[in-house]
Amino acid sequence: MKRILSLLFGLAFLSACNTSPSTSENSNRRLALNEASTVNFHDFTVKDINGDDFKFSSLKGKRVLIVNTASKCGYTPQYEDLQSLYKEYGGDKFVILGFPCNQFMGQEPGSNEEIAEFCKKNYGVSFPMMDKIDVKGDDQHPVYAWLTDKALNGVDDASVSWNFNKFLVDEKGNWVAHHSSRTNPMDEEIVNFASGK
């Protein structure tokens, strides 16, 4: 209910839910999301992988690449290219946000601490990693509701089909594009976006 109220007031906060919502609650949540179409990308606040608040308002003026990640996926080696992209272009104008997710064949089973250690040890990940979330379904995180619903982002509907889907959001918080898992982080369109071309 707090999540619904937050969306209605133009803010979305990550809240851990250990119980499945009822059908009535799901309907209410969908209604609230549809009514929250005025929520701007920069209004969101989430938890990072360390449990601290991460305010999207801090991303104003930056191009953002959002990726749902997993440690035991065929696409996991994309972490290497994501880190290369971040090392080359990350900073004042571009950032990557990783959102671990365990919804696709249980390929991200670890705790936040284990995920952070895996990313650092195996790929030297230095871009911000967030709390593990659901990117679809009844407990879909509000950020991913915004990313995947045209009624909320004002541009397009998208479906997160697997790990390592990629969303691009511009400096003003506008939805730009969605890419599937098969699109490499070093794809020309993504590199041009990261570099500001």
N, C-alpha and C positions, 0 to 999 in steps of 0.2 A: 504494500500500500504506500510506503514511503517513496518507492521508486515512481509510482504513478503520480503522486502529488508533486514530486520534484519535476517530472516532465511537464505537468500542467502549469507549473510556475516558471517554466523555461530553463530549468536546471536538471541535470541528470547525474546521479551519484551511484557509484558501484555499491551494491549491497549483496552480501553473501546469503544465498537462499539454499537451505538444505532440504526443504520440503517441496513437493510438486504442487503447484497452484491448482485450484479447482477449475472446472470448465468456466464457471462464472467469473472467477478472477482473471482467467485468460481473456475472456471477452472484454472485461473491464480494462485490462491492460492494453489490448489492441485499440479500444476506443480512445483511451488516454493518449496513446502514441499518435493516433490520427489527429487528435485535437491539439497535439503539441507540435504542429508543423512550423511554428514560429521559433522553435529551438534552433539556435545557431550552433555550429560545430564548436565554436570557441566557448560555449556555455558549459560544456561537459567537464566534470571532474571525475577521475577514476583513481583506482589504487595502483601504484606501481608494484613491481615484483618484490619490493622490500616492505610493502604494506603502507607506504606513505602516499599522501594525496598528490596527484599529478593534475594540475589545472590546465585545461586546453587553452585557457586565456593566455598562457605563456607561449603559445604557438602562433599568436598573431604576428603576421609579417613573414611567416615561414611556410614553405611548401612542405607538405606532409605525405609520406608514404606509410600506409598502415598495412600490416601483414599478420595474418593468423598463423602462428608457428607451431611446430611439433618436433620433438627430438628423435622420434623413431619412424620417420617417414621417408619414402623414396626421394622426396623433395628437400629433405633436411640439409643436404649440401648447399642449398641456396643461401644458407646463413653466410657462407664464405663470400658470395657475391654481394649480398646485402651489406656486409661489413666493409667490403671494398668500395661500394657505392657511398656508404656513409663516411668512410675515411677520406674519400675524394671530395665530396660535396657537402658533407654535414657541417653544421655550424649555425651561423646567424640566419641563413636563408633556407636551409633544408634540414629535415629531421626524419628519421625512420622510427616508427613505434611498432614493437612486436607484441602481439597478444597471444600468448600460449593458449591452446585449446585442445581438449581431449575428446572431441565429438566425432572424430573420423577414425574408426577402427581402433580406438584407444591408444593412439600413437603419441600422446603426451601424458603419460601416467604419473609423472613425478610431481613432487611438491614444488612450490615456487623456489625454494632454496636449491633443490636439485636441478631445476631447469636453469637457474642462474649460473650454477657451477658448470653445468654441461656446456652452456653457450660460451662462457669465458674460456674454459679449458680447451674446447675443441675448435672454436672459431674466433676467439678473441673478440667476441661481441662487445662493443662499447656504446651502441645506440640504446636508447631507453627501452627496457622491457617492462611490460605491465603484468598485473595479476592474471592468473589463469581464469578464463571466462568461457561462457557459451556464446557462439557466434550465430546460432540459429535456434529455432524451437521455442518452447514455452518459457525458458529462462534466458532467452537471448538478451545480451547486454544492450542497454540503451544506445551505446555508441554504434553497435552493429545494426540496431533497428534503424538508426538514422542513415547509415551507409547503404542499407539494402532496400529502403522504402522511399519511392519517389515522393509520396505524400509528405515525407519529412525532410528529405534533402532537396526537393524541388527540381531534380534533374532526371533521375532514372532509377528504375528498380534493378536490383542485382541479387544473385543467388550465390552464397558461399558454398561452392561445390566440394571443396577439399582443403587440406592444409595449404598454406602459402598462396592464398588468393591475395591480390594486391589492390588497394584503393588509393587514389591520388586525390588530395584536397589542397586547394591553392592557399595563397597567403591571406586571403580574406575569409577563409572558411567555407569556400564553395566546393561542392563535389565536382570532380573533374573526370575521373574515369575509374573503371574496374577492369582488372586483368585476372585471368585464371592462373592456376598453379603452374601451368606449362610455360607461362611467360617468365623468362629469366629476368632477374633484377637488373641485368646489364642490357636489357632490351633497349633499342634506340629511343623509343618513346619515353621510357622511364628515365633514362640517362638525360635526355633533353629536358624533361620536367625537373629533375634534380638540379641540373645546372642552370635552369632558368632560361633556356633557349626558346 
